[in-house]
């Protein structure tokens, strides 16, 4: 079952600085695709990292639930450990590993399935995402778009119920941006995965079901759910 996100009274602050935002409320239904927009430095990346548990929050709560009506509250630690995939703008691929080996990494850091099964899972996933041609290629031989396609496959390795993507097309040209976004949205929708994507691109944002603009005083809904 897909997982939704509920944010209540959230504040993120670093050191003695003014909070990036305070008293932030947001509810994302399971399976929705969300574009998170806003000015540079407003805290889009920080919000994604807070949802993933990469950074602490100053106050408020980030919770997870299943079901489209009231839903059931899920244990946040379990969700973050097993149900969230992350796509980074800067790829974070390991140079001396092939594309397939990079996709295998989440399996190697989780429950021990055995190396053969982990490799089979990575190859099956890459085939389903039409990136089989990148199995044996190393990052330094890949274009930016190809690297990001490997990153998407890696993010989906553990069949996550939520995928968070931080400016996944920020360093790509228009052609590669279109390929990457199409792959990401199709992969999420085919699996019923909740997708939250931070972006500066209006062209990318308009392809999502909801467009949310982050301000220091909260979140503004720019576009209603399309479906």
PyMOL commands that set and color helices and strands:
alter all, ss='L'
color gray80, all
select helices_A, chain A and resi 44-52+76-82+99-108+115-128+132-134+139-141+144-155+174-191+202-205
alter helices_A, ss='H'
color red, helices_A
select strands_A, chain A and resi 3-12+21-28+33-37+59-66+72-74+84-87+162-166+194-198+210-215+218-223
alter strands_A, ss='S'
color yellow, strands_A
deselect
rebuild
show_as cartoon
